[in-house]
Amino acid sequence: MEQEVPKQYVIYDHPQDHPNHFVVREWLIFPPGPQPGDAWLAETLEEARTVLPPDVIQIGGTDPTVPHVIEVWM
């Protein structure tokens, strides 16, 4: 049986590559480090949260050292 890859989802507030949207980026947690997965654009934070899988929990929030990150889910 194949083991499912752990995933993390980061919501960004109008990052430089999409300055008119919130962006949800999926990160696949592989050794030696995370690899990018899918990404979704949203008009609002509430809309961005609707693309998250139903079983994830919020594990982090804003971090002044990482621009535009507002929520981290796993």
TIVO-2410 file (N, C-alpha, C; in nm, 3 decimals):
# residues 74
REC num residu      c1      c2      c3 atome chaine
REC   1      M   0.084  -0.119   0.000     N      A
REC   1      M   0.000   0.000   0.000    CA      A
REC   1      M   0.089   0.125   0.000     C      A
REC   2      E   0.058   0.218  -0.087     N      A
REC   2      E   0.136   0.340  -0.099    CA      A
REC   2      E   0.100   0.439   0.012     C      A
REC   3      Q   0.202   0.496   0.075     N      A
REC   3      Q   0.181   0.591   0.183    CA      A
REC   3      Q   0.152   0.729   0.125     C      A
REC   4      E   0.055   0.799   0.183     N      A
REC   4      E   0.020   0.932   0.136    CA      A
REC   4      E   0.126   1.033   0.179     C      A
REC   5      V   0.159   1.124   0.089     N      A
REC   5      V   0.258   1.227   0.117    CA      A
REC   5      V   0.195   1.334   0.207     C      A
REC   6      P   0.260   1.369   0.319     N      A
REC   6      P   0.208   1.478   0.402    CA      A
REC   6      P   0.207   1.609   0.323     C      A
REC   7      K   0.104   1.689   0.346     N      A
REC   7      K   0.090   1.816   0.275    CA      A
REC   7      K   0.069   1.930   0.373     C      A
REC   8      Q   0.117   2.044   0.334     N      A
REC   8      Q   0.098   2.167   0.410    CA      A
REC   8      Q   0.041   2.269   0.313     C      A
REC   9      Y  -0.046   2.356   0.364     N      A
REC   9      Y  -0.108   2.459   0.280    CA      A
REC   9      Y  -0.077   2.595   0.342     C      A
REC  10      V  -0.028   2.686   0.260     N      A
REC  10      V   0.006   2.820   0.306    CA      A
REC  10      V  -0.080   2.919   0.231     C      A
REC  11      I  -0.144   3.010   0.306     N      A
REC  11      I  -0.224   3.116   0.245    CA      A
REC  11      I  -0.142   3.245   0.249     C      A
REC  12      Y  -0.125   3.304   0.132     N      A
REC  12      Y  -0.048   3.427   0.116    CA      A
REC  12      Y  -0.143   3.542   0.086     C      A
REC  13      D  -0.114   3.658   0.142     N      A
REC  13      D  -0.193   3.779   0.122    CA      A
REC  13      D  -0.129   3.864   0.012     C      A
REC  14      H  -0.183   3.854  -0.108     N      A
REC  14      H  -0.140   3.934  -0.222    CA      A
REC  14      H   0.012   3.933  -0.241     C      A
REC  15      P   0.071   3.814  -0.267     N      A
REC  15      P   0.216   3.806  -0.286    CA      A
REC  15      P   0.259   3.874  -0.416     C      A
REC  16      Q   0.387   3.894  -0.430     N      A
REC  16      Q   0.439   3.968  -0.547    CA      A
REC  16      Q   0.404   3.902  -0.679     C      A
REC  17      D   0.396   3.769  -0.684     N      A
REC  17      D   0.365   3.705  -0.811    CA      A
REC  17      D   0.216   3.707  -0.845     C      A
REC  18      H   0.131   3.740  -0.750     N      A
REC  18      H  -0.014   3.756  -0.772    CA      A
REC  18      H  -0.065   3.870  -0.684     C      A
REC  19      P  -0.028   3.994  -0.716     N      A
REC  19      P  -0.058   4.107  -0.626    CA      A
REC  19      P  -0.206   4.141  -0.613     C      A
REC  20      N  -0.293   4.082  -0.693     N      A
REC  20      N  -0.436   4.112  -0.686    CA      A
REC  20      N  -0.518   4.001  -0.621     C      A
REC  21      H  -0.450   3.902  -0.562     N      A
REC  21      H  -0.521   3.787  -0.508    CA      A
REC  21      H  -0.459   3.736  -0.378     C      A
REC  22      F  -0.539   3.661  -0.305     N      A
REC  22      F  -0.487   3.572  -0.203    CA      A
REC  22      F  -0.445   3.445  -0.278     C      A
REC  23      V  -0.340   3.380  -0.231     N      A
REC  23      V  -0.293   3.258  -0.296    CA      A
REC  23      V  -0.282   3.148  -0.191     C      A
REC  24      V  -0.336   3.031  -0.226     N      A
REC  24      V  -0.318   2.911  -0.143    CA      A
REC  24      V  -0.219   2.823  -0.216     C      A
REC  25      R  -0.109   2.791  -0.149     N      A
REC  25      R  -0.008   2.703  -0.209    CA      A
REC  25      R   0.002   2.575  -0.128     C      A
REC  26      E  -0.002   2.465  -0.199     N      A
REC  26      E   0.015   2.332  -0.139    CA      A
REC  26      E   0.164   2.300  -0.142     C      A
REC  27      W   0.215   2.247  -0.030     N      A
REC  27      W   0.353   2.203  -0.021    CA      A
REC  27      W   0.354   2.056   0.014     C      A
REC  28      L   0.426   1.975  -0.064     N      A
REC  28      L   0.440   1.832  -0.039    CA      A
REC  28      L   0.564   1.815   0.047     C      A
REC  29      I   0.547   1.749   0.161     N      A
REC  29      I   0.656   1.739   0.259    CA      A
REC  29      I   0.738   1.613   0.231     C      A
REC  30      F   0.846   1.631   0.156     N      A
REC  30      F   0.939   1.524   0.121    CA      A
REC  30      F   1.073   1.553   0.186     C      A
REC  31      P   1.150   1.448   0.223     N      A
REC  31      P   1.289   1.474   0.259    CA      A
REC  31      P   1.366   1.502   0.129     C      A
REC  32      P   1.456   1.590   0.121     N      A
REC  32      P   1.513   1.667   0.231    CA      A
REC  32      P   1.438   1.797   0.259     C      A
REC  33      G   1.330   1.827   0.187     N      A
REC  33      G   1.256   1.951   0.211    CA      A
REC  33      G   1.128   1.955   0.130     C      A
REC  34      P   1.042   2.053   0.162     N      A
REC  34      P   0.913   2.064   0.093    CA      A
REC  34      P   0.929   2.094  -0.056     C      A
REC  35      Q   0.835   2.040  -0.134     N      A
REC  35      Q   0.830   2.065  -0.278    CA      A
REC  35      Q   0.695   2.128  -0.310     C      A
REC  36      P   0.690   2.225  -0.403     N      A
REC  36      P   0.562   2.288  -0.435    CA      A
REC  36      P   0.465   2.191  -0.502     C      A
REC  37      G   0.338   2.209  -0.469     N      A
REC  37      G   0.231   2.132  -0.531    CA      A
REC  37      G   0.141   2.227  -0.607     C      A
REC  38      D   0.011   2.209  -0.592     N      A
REC  38      D  -0.086   2.294  -0.660    CA      A
REC  38      D  -0.095   2.432  -0.595     C      A
REC  39      A  -0.155   2.526  -0.666     N      A
REC  39      A  -0.181   2.660  -0.614    CA      A
REC  39      A  -0.317   2.707  -0.665     C      A
REC  40      W  -0.385   2.787  -0.582     N      A
REC  40      W  -0.516   2.840  -0.616    CA      A
REC  40      W  -0.518   2.989  -0.587     C      A
REC  41      L  -0.593   3.065  -0.668     N      A
REC  41      L  -0.611   3.208  -0.646    CA      A
REC  41      L  -0.749   3.233  -0.590     C      A
REC  42      A  -0.760   3.335  -0.504     N      A
REC  42      A  -0.889   3.370  -0.444    CA      A
REC  42      A  -0.899   3.521  -0.429     C      A
REC  43      E  -1.021   3.570  -0.430     N      A
REC  43      E  -1.046   3.714  -0.413    CA      A
REC  43      E  -1.043   3.756  -0.267     C      A
REC  44      T  -1.083   3.665  -0.176     N      A
REC  44      T  -1.090   3.698  -0.034    CA      A
REC  44      T  -1.023   3.587   0.047     C      A
REC  45      L  -0.993   3.618   0.173     N      A
REC  45      L  -0.938   3.517   0.262    CA      A
REC  45      L  -1.038   3.404   0.283     C      A
REC  46      E  -1.164   3.437   0.298     N      A
REC  46      E  -1.268   3.336   0.317    CA      A
REC  46      E  -1.276   3.242   0.198     C      A
REC  47      E  -1.267   3.298   0.078     N      A
REC  47      E  -1.267   3.215  -0.043    CA      A
REC  47      E  -1.144   3.125  -0.048     C      A
REC  48      A  -1.029   3.179  -0.008     N      A
REC  48      A  -0.906   3.099  -0.007    CA      A
REC  48      A  -0.921   2.979   0.085     C      A
REC  49      R  -0.983   2.998   0.199     N      A
REC  49      R  -1.000   2.887   0.295    CA      A
REC  49      R  -1.090   2.777   0.240     C      A
REC  50      T  -1.177   2.807   0.145     N      A
REC  50      T  -1.269   2.705   0.093    CA      A
REC  50      T  -1.197   2.599   0.009     C      A
REC  51      V  -1.076   2.625  -0.038     N      A
REC  51      V  -1.004   2.525  -0.117    CA      A
REC  51      V  -0.925   2.428  -0.030     C      A
REC  52      L  -0.914   2.457   0.100     N      A
REC  52      L  -0.842   2.369   0.191    CA      A
REC  52      L  -0.920   2.239   0.212     C      A
REC  53      P  -0.849   2.127   0.225     N      A
REC  53      P  -0.918   2.002   0.256    CA      A
REC  53      P  -0.988   2.013   0.392     C      A
REC  54      P  -1.098   1.941   0.411     N      A
REC  54      P  -1.176   1.956   0.534    CA      A
REC  54      P  -1.106   1.904   0.660     C      A
REC  55      D  -1.003   1.821   0.645     N      A
REC  55      D  -0.941   1.761   0.763    CA      A
REC  55      D  -0.814   1.832   0.810     C      A
REC  56      V  -0.781   1.950   0.754     N      A
REC  56      V  -0.660   2.020   0.795    CA      A
REC  56      V  -0.687   2.109   0.916     C      A
REC  57      I  -0.581   2.138   0.991     N      A
REC  57      I  -0.593   2.229   1.104    CA      A
REC  57      I  -0.489   2.340   1.087     C      A
REC  58      Q  -0.521   2.456   1.141     N      A
REC  58      Q  -0.429   2.568   1.131    CA      A
REC  58      Q  -0.315   2.547   1.230     C      A
REC  59      I  -0.191   2.557   1.179     N      A
REC  59      I  -0.074   2.535   1.266    CA      A
REC  59      I   0.010   2.661   1.280     C      A
REC  60      G  -0.023   2.765   1.209     N      A
REC  60      G   0.055   2.888   1.219    CA      A
REC  60      G  -0.016   3.004   1.155     C      A
REC  61      G   0.037   3.119   1.183     N      A
REC  61      G  -0.023   3.240   1.128    CA      A
REC  61      G   0.084   3.332   1.074     C      A
REC  62      T   0.062   3.459   1.095     N      A
REC  62      T   0.154   3.557   1.039    CA      A
REC  62      T   0.292   3.544   1.101     C      A
REC  63      D   0.391   3.572   1.020     N      A
REC  63      D   0.530   3.569   1.062    CA      A
REC  63      D   0.598   3.687   0.995     C      A
REC  64      P   0.641   3.785   1.072     N      A
REC  64      P   0.699   3.906   1.011    CA      A
REC  64      P   0.826   3.878   0.929     C      A
REC  65      T   0.888   3.762   0.949     N      A
REC  65      T   1.008   3.731   0.871    CA      A
REC  65      T   0.975   3.670   0.735     C      A
REC  66      V   0.849   3.632   0.714     N      A
REC  66      V   0.807   3.574   0.586    CA      A
REC  66      V   0.695   3.661   0.528     C      A
REC  67      P   0.729   3.748   0.433     N      A
REC  67      P   0.629   3.841   0.378    CA      A
REC  67      P   0.510   3.769   0.316     C      A
REC  68      H   0.394   3.823   0.340     N      A
REC  68      H   0.269   3.782   0.277    CA      A
REC  68      H   0.206   3.654   0.333     C      A
REC  69      V   0.275   3.577   0.417     N      A
REC  69      V   0.216   3.456   0.474    CA      A
REC  69      V   0.120   3.498   0.585     C      A
REC  70      I  -0.006   3.451   0.575     N      A
REC  70      I  -0.101   3.484   0.681    CA      A
REC  70      I  -0.154   3.362   0.755     C      A
REC  71      E  -0.155   3.246   0.692     N      A
REC  71      E  -0.200   3.124   0.760    CA      A
REC  71      E  -0.125   3.003   0.705     C      A
REC  72      V  -0.101   2.907   0.795     N      A
REC  72      V  -0.039   2.780   0.758    CA      A
REC  72      V  -0.127   2.669   0.812     C      A
REC  73      W  -0.159   2.571   0.727     N      A
REC  73      W  -0.250   2.462   0.761    CA      A
REC  73      W  -0.182   2.328   0.729     C      A
REC  74      M  -0.214   2.227   0.809     N      A
REC  74      M  -0.160   2.094   0.784    CA      A
REC  74      M  -0.262   1.989   0.822     C      A
***
